[in-house]
Amino acid sequence: MAWMSSRLLRVAALGVALGLPRTALADPEHVEWSDSWPRVHLWEVIDSLALTFGDTEFEDRVPLPSRATWTKPILFDSWARGVFLGRTAAVQSFASTSTDIMYKAGALVPFVMDDYFAALSVHQNAEVAWQLAIIDLQSLGFAGLVSLGAEHSVGRMRPYVLSCGANGVALDAQGHLLHTCGTSNDFRSFYSGHATSTATVAGLVCLHHQHLPLFGGGFADLAPCLFMIGVSAATGVLRLTYDEHWASDVIVGWLDGVLSGYVLPSILHFGLGTGKPIGEVRTGNLDLVPTLLPRAGGAELGVVGFF
């Protein structure tokens, strides 16, 4: 980003001139649980375990809709399907496999990377690891229960059903199998559980690294947040490629994930709107914060300085 160095002083001066507010942590230099952050209660421990167990039981025991009650696309669903749909069996197979990997492996990221590796192993703070682990379980459990509830009750037809022929299968132009129709899986499009889970994880990772310098602060703590946002974005788009969801299903899944993974734990434990800007770098009395800056025809990543 060659433009960054040339604009840094101008942007820093603008930030100072505007008197942009800074948010602060009780102790921004160390990984420790602040006394101002409510610790998890016993009911939250029970709640997180119940939600985790309940999601599994819900998926196994609650039947899926046997017919569609919602068959038509809305808003820009048809346009998005035309743009992102995988036209061959190979492309759709890649989309299916990769999204399953991101969905399953992604759910482990906050527990392994933040709770165990960073908080417990590197910083040797069992309390922080425990607090974060329960918060993670609670958020993922809540997001999953709401998502599963919608999938098992709404009955929205998956987009691939539109491509099914009289023989009950959807084929690509070369005659390769894309989807088999006529099962209860046809009517669980609303809304995307893959998008929900990965967005919840992204919210949790961003929340962790906003309030705790688990990787030492600065870009090292911004990077995992940006990475998981990218994973969630890729997952949502590839679910459209696989033709299992409409764009509106993915967007609702992302919204559920943001609310469950970032907003909910922020309200319960960190105070929504508090904490240092994620990716903040301190240089003496100057704080540098990565910021999305508008420009003609789009936007770019810049830096705002605070004295």
MOLIN-V565296 format. One line per field, one symbol per residue. ss: DSSP state (a for helix, b for strand, c for the rest). burial: # if it has 24 or more other C-alpha atoms within 12 Angstrom, else .. Layout:
# MOLIN-V565296
ss = ???
burial = ???
This chain:
# MOLIN-V565296
ss = caaaaaaaaaaaaaaaaacccccccccccccccccccccccaaaaaaaaaaaaaaaaaaaaccccccccbccccccaaaaaaaaccccaaaaaaaaaaaaaaaaaaaaaaaaaaaaaaaaaacccaaaaaaaaaaaaaaaaaaaaaaaaaaccccbccaaaaacccccbbbcccccbbbbcccaaaacccccaaaaaaaaaaaaaaaaaaacccccccaaaaaaaaaaaaaaaaaaaaaaacccccaaaaaaaaaaaaaaaaaaaaaaaaccccccccccbbbccbbbbbbbbbbccbbbbbbbbbc
burial = .......#..##..#......#..#..#..####..#.##...##.###.##.##..##....##..#..#.#...#..##..######.###.##.###.##..######.####.###..#.#..####################################......##.....#####...###################################.#########.####################################..##....########....####...........#####.
